[in-house]
């Protein structure tokens, strides 16, 4: 699954920490949304990561697959 926008994207300096708890760029943000999403996705055997595009950012979620499946992952920042 992909969720994207057409905004400014994720600043390069923030890309490696966006899935860390309490990291936020919003004045009233808690910094818990992406870490909670990561915990839920990974607890079900999936993967979540983010990439910047020419316009905006995209968050990608890969659901768990049956044993033996080998998915190709992007060069984007993964939560792990």
C-alpha positions as CSV (number, residue, x, y, z in Angstrom):
1,X,0.0,0.0,0.0
2,X,1.2,3.5,-0.7
3,X,0.1,6.8,0.9
4,X,1.5,9.9,-0.8
5,X,1.2,13.6,-0.9
6,X,2.4,16.4,-3.1
7,X,3.9,18.6,-0.5
8,X,7.6,19.5,0.2
9,X,8.6,16.0,1.2
10,X,10.5,14.9,4.2
11,X,13.7,16.9,4.9
12,X,16.7,14.8,4.3
13,X,18.1,15.4,7.8
14,X,14.8,14.0,9.3
15,X,14.5,10.9,7.1
16,X,16.5,8.6,9.3
17,X,14.6,9.4,12.5
18,X,10.9,9.7,11.3
19,X,10.0,6.3,12.8
20,X,11.7,7.1,16.2
21,X,9.4,7.8,19.1
22,X,8.8,11.5,20.0
23,X,10.3,12.8,16.8
24,X,8.0,15.5,15.3
25,X,8.2,18.6,13.2
26,X,4.7,19.8,14.2
27,X,4.4,22.3,17.0
28,X,1.8,20.3,18.8
29,X,2.8,16.8,17.6
30,X,3.5,13.9,19.9
31,X,5.8,12.0,17.5
32,X,4.0,8.8,18.2
33,X,2.0,8.2,15.0
34,X,4.8,6.6,12.8
35,X,6.4,4.6,15.6
36,X,2.9,3.1,16.5
37,X,2.3,2.4,12.8
38,X,5.7,0.7,12.6
39,X,5.0,-1.4,15.7
40,X,1.6,-2.6,14.3
41,X,2.9,-3.4,10.8
42,X,6.0,-5.2,12.1
43,X,4.1,-7.2,14.7
44,X,2.2,-8.7,11.7
45,X,5.3,-9.5,9.8
46,X,5.2,-6.5,7.4
47,X,7.5,-3.6,6.7
48,X,7.0,0.2,6.4
49,X,9.2,2.8,4.9
50,X,9.2,6.3,3.4
51,X,10.6,7.8,0.3
52,X,10.7,11.3,-1.1
53,X,9.5,11.8,-4.7
54,X,9.9,14.8,-7.0
55,X,6.8,16.3,-5.4
56,X,6.1,15.1,-1.9
57,X,6.7,12.0,0.0
58,X,5.3,8.5,0.0
59,X,4.9,6.0,2.8
60,X,4.9,2.4,1.7
61,X,3.6,-0.6,3.6
62,X,4.4,-4.1,2.6
63,X,2.2,-6.8,4.1
64,X,3.6,-10.1,5.2
65,X,3.7,-12.8,2.6
66,X,3.9,-16.6,2.8
67,X,7.2,-18.3,3.6
68,X,9.7,-18.3,0.7
69,X,8.4,-15.1,-0.9
70,X,11.2,-12.6,-1.6
71,X,10.0,-9.1,-2.2
72,X,12.0,-6.3,-3.8
73,X,12.2,-3.3,-1.6
74,X,12.9,0.3,-2.6
75,X,15.9,2.4,-1.6
76,X,13.7,4.4,0.7
77,X,14.3,4.6,4.5
78,X,12.9,1.6,6.3
79,X,11.7,1.6,9.9
80,X,14.2,-1.1,10.9
